[in-house]
């Protein structure tokens, strides 16, 4: 589990992201499932997002991804959901009829960060270094 690098950055930004189709309908099956997977992979490639792991269930998408610092989580999810929604409704008539309001995905999503250190470790690290470098939150 190493760090990724950019031109002037070294980072380890990993996120667990989950979102679901509107009304939690079980529509991610067969050709629709394969096409959603392909579209999300295209978006990831364009944005420089690395897919570490992912699962497409029949009623939700789980992704464990590494997102570079110049891309916000909300921008990534917006683009993945937006493009997949538009293309799925263009390509599959039964989906377009079921989601007549032109919204394939539900409005929200779940996101949490992942790291190999805890908040407690960071606090201890900062406490050790704050006295040495002359900076503390109380000054």
C-alpha positions in Angstrom: 0.0 0.0 0.0 2.1 2.9 -1.3 1.6 6.5 -2.0 0.7 7.9 -5.4 2.6 10.9 -6.9 1.8 13.8 -9.1 4.1 16.5 -10.5 4.4 18.2 -7.1 2.4 16.0 -4.8 2.5 12.7 -3.0 -0.9 11.5 -1.8 -2.9 8.6 -0.5 -6.5 9.7 -0.9 -8.8 6.6 -0.8 -12.5 6.8 -0.5 -15.3 4.3 -0.1 -18.3 5.6 -2.2 -21.8 4.2 -2.5 -24.8 5.4 -4.5 -28.0 3.8 -5.7 -30.6 4.1 -8.5 -33.6 6.2 -7.8 -36.2 4.4 -5.7 -33.6 1.7 -5.1 -35.0 -0.3 -8.1 -33.1 -3.4 -8.9 -32.1 -2.4 -12.4 -28.4 -3.0 -12.4 -28.6 -6.4 -14.1 -27.4 -7.8 -17.4 -26.5 -5.4 -20.2 -27.4 -2.3 -18.0 -24.9 -3.5 -15.4 -22.1 -4.1 -17.9 -22.7 -0.7 -19.5 -22.8 1.2 -16.2 -19.5 -0.5 -15.3 -17.9 0.5 -18.6 -19.1 4.1 -18.3 -17.8 4.5 -14.7 -14.4 3.0 -15.8 -14.2 5.6 -18.6 -14.9 8.5 -16.2 -12.3 7.2 -13.8 -9.7 7.0 -16.6 -10.5 10.5 -17.7 -10.2 12.0 -14.2 -7.2 10.0 -13.1 -9.1 8.1 -10.5 -7.8 4.6 -9.7 -10.3 1.9 -9.0 -9.0 -0.2 -6.2 -12.1 -2.4 -5.9 -15.7 -2.1 -6.8 -19.0 -4.0 -6.8 -22.1 -3.4 -8.8 -25.0 -4.9 -6.9 -28.5 -5.1 -8.5 -29.6 -1.9 -6.6 -26.4 0.0 -5.7 -22.8 0.8 -6.6 -19.9 0.3 -4.2 -16.5 1.7 -5.1 -13.2 1.9 -3.3 -11.1 4.4 -5.3 -8.0 6.6 -5.0 -8.8 10.2 -6.1 -6.0 12.6 -6.9 -5.9 15.9 -4.9 -7.0 18.1 -7.8 -10.3 16.2 -8.1 -13.0 16.6 -5.5 -15.1 13.6 -4.4 -18.2 15.4 -5.3 -16.9 16.3 -8.8 -16.0 12.6 -9.4 -19.4 11.3 -8.2 -21.3 14.0 -10.2 -19.5 13.1 -13.4 -19.9 9.3 -12.9 -23.5 9.5 -12.0 -24.4 12.2 -14.6 -22.7 10.5 -17.6 -23.9 7.0 -16.7 -27.5 8.3 -16.2 -27.6 10.1 -19.5 -26.0 7.2 -21.5 -28.1 4.5 -19.9 -31.3 6.3 -20.6 -30.3 6.9 -24.2 -29.3 3.3 -24.8 -31.9 1.3 -22.9 -35.6 2.1 -23.6 -37.0 0.2 -20.7 -34.9 2.3 -18.3 -36.0 5.5 -20.0 -39.7 4.5 -19.5 -39.1 3.5 -15.9 -37.3 6.7 -15.0 -39.4 9.1 -17.0 -38.2 12.1 -14.9 -34.7 11.7 -16.4 -33.1 10.9 -13.1 -31.6 7.4 -13.0 -29.6 7.7 -9.8 -30.9 8.8 -6.4 -29.9 12.3 -5.3 -27.3 11.5 -2.7 -24.3 9.3 -2.1 -22.2 7.9 0.8 -18.5 8.7 1.0 -15.9 7.9 3.7 -12.2 8.2 3.7 -9.8 5.3 4.3 -6.4 5.5 5.8 -3.9 3.4 7.6 -3.6 5.7 10.6 -6.2 6.8 13.1 -7.1 10.3 14.3 -5.4 9.5 17.6 -2.0 8.8 15.9 -2.2 12.1 14.0 -3.0 14.0 17.2 0.0 12.4 19.0 2.2 13.2 16.1 1.1 16.8 16.1 1.5 17.1 19.9 5.1 15.9 19.7 5.9 18.3 16.9 4.0 21.4 18.0 6.3 21.9 21.0 9.4 21.6 18.9 8.3 23.9 16.1 6.6 26.5 18.2 3.1 26.2 16.8 0.1 25.0 18.9 -3.6 25.5 18.4 -3.9 27.7 21.5 -1.5 30.4 20.2 
